[in-house]
Amino acid sequence: MQKIYLDYNATTPIDKEVAKAMLPYLTDYFGNPSSTHNFGYITKKAVENARKQLAALLNCLPDEIIFTSGGTESNNYAIKGSTFYLKDKGKHIITSSIEHPAVLEVCKHLESHGFLVTYLPVDEFGRISIPELEKAIRKDTVLITIMHANNEIGTIQPIDEISKIAKKYGIRFHSDAAQSFGKVKTDVQELGLDLMSVAGHKFYAPKGVGALYIRKGTKLEKFMHGANHEQNLRAGTVISPSSIISALHEAIISTSESLAVIERTPFFAFKKKLPNIASVCFFSTTPLISERGCNKVSRCILNIIYI
Ligand SMILES: Cc1ncc(COP(=O)(O)O)c(C=O)c1O
């Protein structure tokens, strides 16, 4: 029996082109990008190329990106780094009740260190309410962290509207884009974010590589202590001896191409491709598509009921 893998939100295979691009960096070009000799220089060039490519996709400057080990680390650094840096200003955080554990567990941990967290409820489509968000803001609110696309039902939160509220009250805004980067547009200027997390293995790069966008001027308390890597923001030999970074670079290129294809594909064309199915219901997302337009759900994250 032929097995079909349908769990691409959990992880993706490494793209064959990506694997091909990685190979020389695993064997021949293995230098530490921080080394000042030629071996280091070659890998540093690959790392910085990847950074530029990612910056172009996110519409930010290359030095506003640090490479991390994935979505979990990026979320941890964004949330803990922000709240510890801002703790004298206030200790209140706002998030949603449907975040990934890589955010919820960080918030719970911070509660045990005296921080206060508001978990906003969501409606039947998985969206938070902007008036409720505004009501939840207090004098001591220092961070709003709301995911971009939800990993279970694909709901896209109104990030641009949330960022307007965050700006109005001078509150820092982070979003976990692990499930949206490479699938829907993630322009950090349009979204108005201060911090955004990216996870490589959700878009055909290897596991254990990711990125954190940090808007210029956004100060974080250091999370990984050690040598002066990644602009002294993340200690540890730059991830990951550029084989991985090169892979991320290639993945980004193939992702940006496939993003254009996804954007051109009519949403319900997918339905036609499912053989021998009497009826398919796009669970929880259908009303959003018909009533409020396709941009409210990720076309790559579908929850389907076979009837
Ligand atoms: C929304 C979301 N955030 C964070 C993560 C964690 O990312 P990583 O596995 O790269 O640590 C995941 C992974 O499933 C996710 O779906």
The ligand as a MOL file (V3000), in Angstrom:
LIG
                    3D

  0  0  0     0  0            999 V3000
M  V30 BEGIN CTAB
M  V30 COUNTS 16 16 0 0 0
M  V30 BEGIN ATOM
M  V30 1 C 2.6640 27.6560 15.5480 0
M  V30 2 C 3.9340 26.9620 15.9380 0
M  V30 3 N 4.8270 27.6190 16.7020 0
M  V30 4 C 5.9940 27.0560 17.0780 0
M  V30 5 C 6.3150 25.7780 16.7060 0
M  V30 6 C 7.6140 25.1830 17.1730 0
M  V30 7 O 8.5620 25.2560 16.1390 0
M  V30 8 P 9.8880 24.3440 16.2140 0
M  V30 9 O 9.4510 22.9290 16.0460 0
M  V30 10 O 10.7330 24.8320 15.0620 0
M  V30 11 O 10.5460 24.5960 17.5120 0
M  V30 12 C 5.4220 25.0460 15.9210 0
M  V30 13 C 5.7070 23.6600 15.5380 0
M  V30 14 O 4.8390 22.8160 15.4340 0
M  V30 15 C 4.2020 25.6550 15.5100 0
M  V30 16 O 3.2950 25.0130 14.7660 0
M  V30 END ATOM
M  V30 BEGIN BOND
M  V30 1 1 1 2
M  V30 2 1 2 3
M  V30 3 2 2 15
M  V30 4 2 3 4
M  V30 5 1 4 5
M  V30 6 1 5 6
M  V30 7 2 5 12
M  V30 8 1 6 7
M  V30 9 1 7 8
M  V30 10 2 8 9
M  V30 11 1 8 10
M  V30 12 1 8 11
M  V30 13 1 12 13
M  V30 14 1 12 15
M  V30 15 2 13 14
M  V30 16 1 15 16
M  V30 END BOND
M  V30 END CTAB
M  END
